[in-house]
């Protein structure tokens, strides 16, 4: 009895000690390693091999707050095993939530999403709002950082805020507010200022330097969006003071913001000093912060026509983003890299990176458009089901009230009409944006091709140098370049009977090798690859308002065997039929 009481007393004392450390977690960054050592010693001393779920949970939470993610994975893994052993859903849910966020912060995104989804299901099943607000925070970060789906991220964060309110978790409530302001910054929307300010004020009222720091940084970002640089400067100076006082490890973020503000104020010399300081600290920075410093510093160098220095920074930013599966700045990096190569008269490289930028932009645009339309459909279906339920209830309760029934039917009809009209308007806007984007892309591509052609004509010696360089590439790349050449220049795709055997014969290779090359370089099968050229030419012709070639003639000219096949492939690729595309082009041009 005495031994049991002694063990329970030690465990209780340890939990109290750990709780005190957790409550001060945001103020412990300067002594992080010392605290970690102390806690580990206490853990060994007090537990002596016992499995205590609450202690493991507190450990995982503490190390998550201090950004020691390998420790989080270790303790959360033990907590998960304990939960499975004892069939404790609460422990499993906490463990999955911590594992999901730790793996997300270490760029292991697929594993992170799996754990976060498990935690979400488990937290909902036991109705635990404390876990829910943490899980929604992780899912919001995943949506914004990995998927670039900012609207979904904001929705997750607001769901987290509702859960935080229900369980009175004020600190996480304000972290979620700060994350919302960060997403609004990425959208270029100053709406996020009020959320950043609320986090900033709460941090000061609670003497919480972590919340005060992020509230100040995101307030600075919002004022940059609003072009109120003096206000932004005030907040970033305070953020730097808090950072140095508490020895936090996010100097890269602060110094990058300093540089951006100084560039906006016209002090490029001082801005470059801060950018260089930011680069010195990237060892402790997150992927998005590293990509951002490469982008911001590279832009400054490009503005000063120091393209040979800017290009490596953009390339490093792209590599960091791709390695970390982080999509936040990657499109801007590709666009900046394309523009820099254009200024250097490397039109071949400029065109290469512009195509990647255009592909990613089109993909994201189409995904966002599809999400918007699906959201309208969901709203419509929800309203329809609610109306159907209401109608059924009224039929049972008010059989004699025919007038009310007719009014409800009328309201339903009006509601359906409104939703159909909204979908119609949104589709028209979508079609208009698709056409404008395609026209701009065609013009941009033509300009780059003309510049490259003129460059080759005017500087044959330099062009020869590039040609010699390309001959040293492997056989796969050489074959792919030959395929691209005959498709672009000889327009083989105009042949309706074109097959991979014909292409292989023309290039003196075999069809298996040809299919392998095309699939590895484009991710497409040979028929799909051929059809991309046909559709691209169709878009070019249909984007010309003066071209009145009949669609049936156009289909056969491009190599399609039937008008129905042309319509099907064009619809799948562009998002509307050829006839509708031509109609919208005429409307825009008139």
Helices and strands as residue ranges (DSSP letters): H 2-23, G 25-27, G 29-31, H 32-47, H 53-65, H 69-85, H 89-105, H 109-126, H 129-145, H 150-166, H 170-186, G 190-192, H 193-205, H 209-225, H 229-246, H 251-264, H 268-280, G 282-284, H 287-303, H 307-323, H 330-343, H 347-397, H 402-458, H 460-471, H 475-489, G 492-494, H 500-506, H 511-522, H 526-543, H 551-558, H 563-574, H 578-589
